[in-house]
Amino acid sequence: MKKIILLKKKEGETPLEALENFRLKHKAYKNVPITYAGRLDPLVSGLLLLLAGDARMQKEKYLGLSKEYAFRVLFGFATDTHDILGKVIKNTKGLDIYDKVYLEKKIKDNLKFFTGKFKQKYPMYSSKTFAGKPLFSYARAGKKVGDREHLVSVKSLKFFGIKKISAPKFLQNIERRIAKVRGDFRQTEILKIWRQEVEKRTPDNFFVADFYIKCGSGTYVRGIADSLGKRVGIPALAFSIKRTKIGNWGQVE
């Protein structure tokens, strides 16, 4: 029985669901206490580190490991969760194809602000606690909290270019991926909002940009996407995120 397990979390699963699915497949761990070191949002896929037995006592050590992610940023929208599983709070009219060169230049010009050490706000829809309660509980209640910044470290952030997605494919993608998520994440309301946004979109195209980030523990990639949009001057969010490396672990056996 391994005490340190590298798991590939599926898109749509919560970390707890991924852990329980692992138990179902591996009966030897049925009664073994297990925790995970470093959670992933439901729509984030990729590596999840499980600690079994007395390895749980070293959780803080594993929480502090560096991380790497491949992620895609959607430009033209901002949501209250900084990803597609949130309510649209800001949008802009469709970018036509002639704006692509301008957007690429703006992205390249602003990457320097997201490397090194800098302060990042905790997303309100996150499990980070404030006064004993997770921030998402305040967000759902419509309450604001005080200072929620923390220092993060980004070793590198690479930009690979922009792709265009048609409206029908975009909506199919959103519907398919949100349908994977179970539990109460406002899915019905959020899907309704996305359908409305797509219907009124003119022109009916969407731009997404591909990135790869190497960062320290505690960095919120969806927060990077939101902040990049603010720097560029166009609302943005994390369209997809995949964790590809934790410390020296980079693949699932």
C-alpha positions in Angstrom: 0.0 0.0 0.0 1.4 3.4 -1.0 1.2 6.3 1.4 1.7 9.0 -1.2 -0.6 8.6 -4.2 -0.6 10.7 -7.4 -4.1 10.8 -8.7 -5.5 12.1 -12.0 -8.6 14.1 -11.1 -11.2 14.2 -13.8 -12.9 17.4 -14.9 -16.2 17.8 -13.0 -15.1 16.0 -9.8 -14.5 17.7 -6.5 -11.3 16.5 -4.7 -13.4 14.6 -2.3 -15.3 12.8 -5.1 -11.9 11.9 -6.7 -10.7 10.5 -3.4 -13.8 8.4 -2.8 -13.7 7.1 -6.4 -10.1 6.1 -5.7 -11.3 4.1 -2.7 -14.0 2.3 -4.7 -11.4 1.2 -7.2 -8.8 0.2 -4.7 -10.3 -1.9 -1.9 -7.1 -2.1 0.1 -7.7 1.6 1.0 -11.3 1.1 2.1 -10.6 1.7 5.8 -7.4 3.7 5.5 -7.6 7.4 6.5 -6.7 9.5 3.4 -6.6 13.2 2.8 -5.5 15.3 -0.2 -2.8 17.9 -0.3 -3.9 20.9 -2.4 -7.4 21.0 -3.6 -8.6 21.5 -7.2 -11.8 23.3 -8.3 -14.5 21.1 -9.9 -13.7 22.1 -13.4 -9.9 21.8 -13.0 -8.5 18.5 -14.1 -5.1 16.9 -13.5 -2.8 15.9 -10.7 -4.1 15.5 -7.2 -1.8 14.3 -4.3 -3.4 11.9 -1.8 -1.8 11.1 1.5 -2.7 7.9 3.2 -2.1 6.7 6.8 0.6 8.5 8.7 1.7 10.4 5.6 -1.2 12.7 6.4 0.9 14.1 9.3 3.2 15.7 6.6 0.3 17.4 4.8 1.8 20.9 5.3 5.0 19.8 3.6 3.2 18.6 0.5 0.9 21.6 0.4 4.0 23.8 -0.1 5.2 22.1 -3.2 5.4 24.1 -6.5 2.7 23.5 -9.1 2.5 23.7 -12.9 -0.7 24.2 -15.0 -1.7 24.4 -18.7 -4.6 26.7 -18.9 -6.8 28.6 -21.4 -8.2 32.1 -20.9 -11.4 33.3 -22.5 -11.5 37.0 -23.3 -14.7 39.0 -23.4 -16.3 37.9 -20.2 -15.6 38.1 -16.4 -17.5 36.0 -13.8 -17.8 36.1 -10.1 -15.8 32.8 -9.8 -13.2 33.8 -12.5 -14.1 30.7 -14.5 -17.0 29.4 -16.6 -18.8 28.0 -13.5 -19.8 31.5 -12.4 -22.3 34.3 -13.1 -21.2 36.7 -15.9 -20.6 40.0 -14.2 -19.0 41.8 -17.1 -18.8 41.3 -20.8 -17.8 43.1 -24.0 -19.0 43.0 -27.5 -17.4 40.4 -29.7 -13.9 40.9 -30.9 -13.7 40.7 -34.6 -10.8 38.9 -36.2 -8.9 42.2 -36.8 -8.5 42.6 -33.0 -6.5 39.4 -32.7 -3.1 41.0 -33.4 -3.9 43.8 -30.9 -5.0 41.4 -28.2 -1.9 39.2 -28.7 0.3 42.3 -28.3 -1.5 43.5 -25.2 -1.1 40.0 -23.6 2.6 39.9 -24.3 3.1 43.4 -23.0 1.4 42.5 -19.7 2.9 39.1 -18.9 5.7 40.7 -17.0 3.2 41.7 -14.3 2.5 38.1 -13.5 6.0 36.7 -12.9 8.1 36.9 -9.7 6.4 37.7 -6.4 3.3 39.7 -6.2 0.1 40.0 -4.2 -3.0 38.2 -5.3 -6.6 38.4 -4.0 -8.3 35.2 -2.9 -11.3 34.6 -5.1 -14.5 35.1 -3.2 -15.7 31.8 -4.5 -13.0 29.7 -2.8 -12.6 27.5 0.3 -10.1 29.9 1.9 -11.4 30.7 5.4 -12.0 34.1 6.8 -13.1 34.5 10.5 -13.7 30.7 10.6 -15.9 30.5 7.4 -15.0 29.7 3.8 -15.1 32.8 1.5 -17.7 31.1 -0.7 -20.2 31.2 2.2 -19.8 35.0 2.3 -20.1 35.3 -1.5 -23.3 33.2 -1.5 -24.8 35.4 1.2 -23.8 38.6 -0.7 -21.5 39.7 2.0 -18.1 41.4 1.6 -15.0 40.7 3.6 -11.9 42.8 4.4 -8.4 42.3 3.1 -8.0 39.0 1.4 -4.7 39.3 -0.4 -1.7 37.0 -0.1 1.8 36.9 -1.6 2.3 34.4 -4.5 5.3 33.5 -6.6 5.3 32.7 -10.3 8.5 31.3 -11.8 7.3 31.6 -15.4 4.2 32.3 -17.5 4.3 31.4 -21.2 1.8 32.5 -23.8 1.3 30.3 -26.9 -1.3 32.2 -28.9 -5.0 32.8 -29.6 -7.6 30.6 -31.1 -11.2 31.4 -32.2 -14.2 29.4 -31.3 -17.6 29.6 -33.0 -20.7 30.4 -30.9 -22.3 26.9 -31.4 -19.1 25.1 -30.4 -18.5 27.4 -27.5 -22.0 26.8 -26.1 -21.7 23.0 -26.6 -18.4 23.1 -24.7 -19.8 25.1 -21.8 -22.9 22.9 -21.5 -21.0 19.6 -21.7 -18.5 20.6 -19.1 -20.8 22.2 -16.6 -23.1 19.1 -16.8 -20.2 17.0 -15.3 -20.3 18.9 -12.1 -22.5 17.5 -9.3 -23.7 19.3 -6.1 -24.9 22.8 -5.7 -22.7 25.1 -7.9 -25.6 27.1 -9.3 -25.4 25.2 -12.6 -28.9 25.7 -13.8 -28.8 29.5 -13.3 -25.3 29.8 -14.7 -26.1 27.8 -17.9 -29.1 30.0 -18.4 -26.9 33.1 -18.3 -24.4 31.6 -20.7 -27.1 30.8 -23.2 -28.4 34.3 -23.0 -24.8 35.7 -23.5 -24.2 33.5 -26.5 -27.5 34.4 -28.1 -26.9 38.2 -28.0 -23.2 37.9 -29.0 -22.4 39.9 -32.2 -20.2 38.8 -34.0 -20.6 35.3 -32.8 -17.0 34.3 -32.2 -15.0 33.9 -29.0 -11.3 34.1 -28.5 -9.3 31.9 -26.1 -5.5 32.1 -25.4 -3.3 29.2 -24.3 -0.8 29.6 -21.4 1.5 27.5 -19.2 2.4 28.6 -15.7 5.0 27.4 -13.1 4.1 28.8 -9.8 4.4 28.4 -6.0 1.8 26.9 -3.7 -1.4 29.0 -3.2 -1.4 30.7 -6.6 -5.0 30.8 -8.1 -4.7 30.3 -11.8 -8.3 31.6 -12.4 -7.2 34.7 -10.4 -4.3 35.2 -12.9 -6.8 35.0 -15.8 -9.1 37.6 -14.2 -6.2 39.9 -13.4 -4.7 39.6 -16.9 -8.0 40.7 -18.4 -8.0 43.8 -16.2 -4.4 44.6 -17.3 -5.3 44.0 -20.9 -8.5 46.0 -20.6 -10.8 43.2 -21.8 -12.8 41.0 -19.3 -11.3 37.6 -19.0 -11.7 34.3 -17.1 -10.1 30.8 -16.9 -11.8 28.8 -19.6 -10.0 25.5 -18.7 -7.2 24.5 -16.3 -5.2 21.3 -16.0 -2.6 20.7 -13.3 0.4 19.0 -14.9 3.0 18.9 -12.2 3.3 18.9 -8.3 6.8 19.3 -7.1 8.8 16.6 -8.9 5.7 14.6 -9.7 4.6 15.0 -13.3 2.7 11.9 -14.4 0.3 9.3 -13.1 1.6 5.7 -13.0 
